[in-house]
Amino acid sequence: MRFDIFTLFPEVCETYLQTGILEKARQHNLVEFHMHNIRDWTYDRHHTTDDMPYGGGGGMVMKPEPIFAAVESVLGSPPTCPVILMSPQGRRFNHKIAEDLSRLPHIALLCGRYEGVDERVVEHLVNDQISVGDYVLSGGELPALSIVDAVTRLIPGALGDPDGAWDDSHASGLLEYPHYTRPPEFRGWKVPEILLSGNHAAINRWRREQSLLRTFLQRPDLLQAQSLSATDQKALDQLKKSLDLPNENIPDNV
Ligand code: SAM
């Protein structure tokens, strides 16, 4: 899969893209990252990429000409792949969107700065807008990296463990079970006995139950969106009963 990232600050992204799973995926030719500095498509003496907003008000707005020139010179006109603007006004990014994007051969991510981009970029160049959450960051680079990372993890072969992405939180609609590693006891806190038992069927059952329990406790909204099997529902009911919580903390509609 190919990612083209258009930004005024490519250096912000480079180290992250060259680290860990993203770098390994690139080395195995599963992904290609192409960074483009929008400033390279400015033709005035000062390499201007932003200007004051029409109508007044504070802040600067990213000019349309360098953005159109950058995207069209790299991707053609019209662009040969979806061009996604990073924006707090976009649809909120989640696992499902990451999965959908991971099936595409090529996407482009456009990072805004300042007050954002001239609206004609939104109307006539981009096909989609994605937000990473209901808060405002100073630039689209972190959102773009979040998308590249989440999408790359879902490309078959990108994770060493073939089940890795499927086990992760959100992939199955639940949060993942807790993890422990050596030592078996740290400051008197012991690893749950079952994980040391070598009984893989029992471990899998325990993990499933823990997954249900922590989703119930930490993200009951996710559980509400699930249709649980009879076995899961029974396990969850038992876990709910065993909880030592005041009644008002236990939602009973999941
Ligand atoms: N004035 C804009 C608004 O209120 O909608 C916010 C501009 S923000 C300071 C600058 C850039 O950061 C945006 O153009 C966008 O590319 C990026 N950005 C900020 N918050 C974001 C978010 N939650 N999700 C995705 N991109 C975001």
Residues whose N, C-alpha, C, O or C-beta is under 5 A from the ligand:
A	BS01	SAM	M86 S87 P88 L110 C111 G112 R113 Y114 E115 G116 V117 I130 S131 V132 G133 Y135 V136 L137 S138 G139 G140 P143
